[in-house]
Amino acid sequence: MKIGELGDQIVEQYGLSQFKIVVAVSTGVDSTVLINALINSTKIKHQQLIVAHVNHQLREQSIEEERFLHKWCRQHQITFMETDWPKSQHPQHGVEAAAREFRYTFFKQVMHDQQAQVLLTAHNADEQAENFVMQVIRGGWLNQLNGIPERRTFAQGWLIRPFLKLTKQFLIETAQENKLRWFEDQTNRTTEFLRNRVRNEIIPAFRKENPRVVEHIQHYQDQLLEQSNLVDQVVLEKLTKLQRDESFDLLALRKESLPWQKKIILKIITEVNAEIAINENKLDELVRLVNNTKQAQATIDIGKNYKFEITYNYLRIGKKITVKGEQVKKRVVTLNSWLNLDGDAQFQLTNQKSALNADETMVLSANQLRFPLFIRKINPNDRLRLKNGGYKTIRRELIDQKVPNEQRERYFAITDVDDEILWVPGLRKAWLKEPFLKDNQQFIMEFRIGGSPHGQ
């Protein structure tokens, strides 16, 4: 096939004629055919193209490849952007995944710097089949067999892979027919990486059984993708009915069958953060929690600093809150001086008239206070004195008032010198041992958020 005709097909099929395009080029045969197809296309200008190249510093040959590509781009008046992956950043394990992450971070930066709307990579049908086999070996979810998407959003534009339906052999024959020069990566022949073993041993064995095996894998992936998209549509419809602001209706979710519960839970998590990896055991744990009617509130860590939690009749995915040291320690209360707390919360003890409402303050007489007073975050085991002389834990009060878990860390306790709790603003006031005496000097505790009264 003439290289220019291939380029015209790519530009027309993906509507690229008006875009600025970053092309990922490694100097292997796939990306060599891709960049040559584009520069020989009659439907796009060289000024629209930017070549992005990463020297992974994994082999000596990469220096020669980089020099060749730099010279080639200069001859064809194409912008050349290159970066090196420092050896100091190479991990001992997972080199392939780390290299991929480094590459795409660089491509994203190039798109931003060059104000490009499209990134093209030269992944081919053989690589699709390799990914399929590798995923079968590793195990996981059925939708992971769908393969590499042909087009997806990326950076401020699109990532497009125009060669996914073309075999490696077709690209080699096209390069030979058009007398193109490319480099063979010798590391592709080693058996160190799983991909190489699949590429050089497993796929060839499959081809011996049926030369059209790569094509058949493509057909399976197309069918899986269609079914996956249909299921996703139904899941989104169910999710919309379950959603209540930032939470989801737990009672309604329990009415769904277990397979739908699993799909919905996975969708909720991926909508929050697609990088959260949930395995089968973790998903079973989440499903058990959802269907446990004996627990009013519970939390499970799902990674990436997120938690899966149920609060009475609702389910939500939230960020884990780390309580800083300064939030845990006590702070001394000074008379007639506002203390700035978390966010925009403030507290003060005053002997002057308060402008706040009575239910947003606590008035005490001097005989009821043992100075100095302190303010700190609550502890679930803290106790509040009751009218009958007994005590009630903060944990029990929070449960009785049905305060969601994610809100419980926001509460403060005002204590006296003996750490006896006087008041938890917004939750409850303690019934103090000493009676309130009108003839004694009076003090007022005030708690507000954002300059507005808050408390009870």
Helices and strands as residue ranges (DSSP letters): H 3-14, E 21-24, H 29-39, G 46-48, E 49-55, H 61-75, E 79-84, G 87-89, H 95-114, E 118-120, H 125-138, G 142-146, E 151-154, E 157-160, H 168-177, G 186-189, H 194-197, I 198-202, H 203-209, H 213-242, E 243-244, E 247-249, H 250-254, H 258-272, H 280-290, E 297-303, E 306-311, E 314-319, H 325-328, E 331-332, E 339-340, E 345-350, G 358-360, E 361-365, G 366-368, E 374-377, E 383-385, E 391-393, H 394-400, H 405-408, E 412-415, E 421-424, E 428-429, E 442-449, E 452-453
